[in-house]
């Protein structure tokens, strides 16, 4: 017998009392939880049930009976169809409070850390147009034949087009229009995922924070020569801040955006950007944080937590292109960065040269493979800095951290859930959490970065 209080297609009124980690509203029918996208705490909403599981259900808003005090009118015409932002209907100050609470909830629920104080989220004075990178898929509308350049709708490969994006560069829309007109004039077909045919796959841009210079990457399905000269001429005239134009060749039949081969069509081979006092070289493939303003805040927090005195050896695990490593190197005796991506290590070594930093060493490999080898060589860290991907640390690495037993660990996380899981392990193995600082790297989205200071008991 079905004892659930709701069925699919039911219309129910729900008082939203919480937000999930995905930014969705959570309310209850009796004791049965219902997840509602685009609902906020304090909303009273009329909801159509679209899916029912054994212990919870999903619904979609058909009417807002009483809006939350946190609810605002979204500034972007493409919200919520576009999958890029999840929280444009929420007042920015309330977003910061919610992200602080999301970190707290994860630490309590997953990490079993009841008494840890999470500091207020550090936000942006101007949380608009902060992204220094954009990746636009290019498709041909199957009905009209029109070229579409935009972002994917949430959980789909349907393109949502927009004349503006409140988190991207203000001039991206001009570039999109230039590329569209060039494709139409020259009868260049967009890539079709199903057939694997068509030429233009993605329009990819990078922008420096310091000088507002651009790099444009045109991702093509194969290395066929296209009339790029006419495109370059228009770009030079209308967008003179673009300093570098590449063709990237990608013939893979998957969701990979960039292929391995780049061809410089015009301009500079690299862009250079600054974070704090450090300069970084950026290529099409370089990993670089997408919000330069908040990256400086994030890294300064990590430096403050490390509290280096000048005599320490620091391991920087998952070091990428050496961004945190170079910040640390100015205050440490030696910094050893470890990263599995060879191209990132090449960039890290080059960035050290650019900044005249000589007390860094960058090694290619996984942190769990390299750190035991360093230990066998008698190299022991005084501090370890970790900045893992969303999946968090591998268990093998956590085991090694306990064996290395450094006095201090600084953990930079982009996922509160895996952060909490890893902190749970470390606090059960000789460590205590001393400070937790969320940083809003991605305003108007559900994402939050967190810096944690962990010390040996």
Protein Blocks (a to p, Z undefined) as FASTA:
>chain_A
ZZbfbdehiacddddfbdcfkopacddehjaccddehiaehiacddddfbdcfkbccddd
fbdfbacfkbccdfbfkbckbmkbmklmbcfklmmmmmmmmmmmmmmmmnopakbccddd
dddfblghkbfbdcddddddfklopacdddddehiabdcddfbdfkbcfklmmmmmmmmm
mmmmnopacddfklopajblbdcddddfklopacdddddedjbdcdfklmmmmmmmmmmm
bcbdcddddfbfcfbfbdcbdcdfbhcfbdcddehjbccdddfklccdfblklmmmmmmm
mmmmnopghlaccddehklnolmmmmmmmmmmbdcdddfblklmmmmmmmmmmnopakbc
cdeddfklmmmmmmmnopacfbdcddddfkopafklmmmmmmnopabdcdddfbfklmmm
mmmmmmmnopacfbdcdddfbghiabdcdddddddZZ
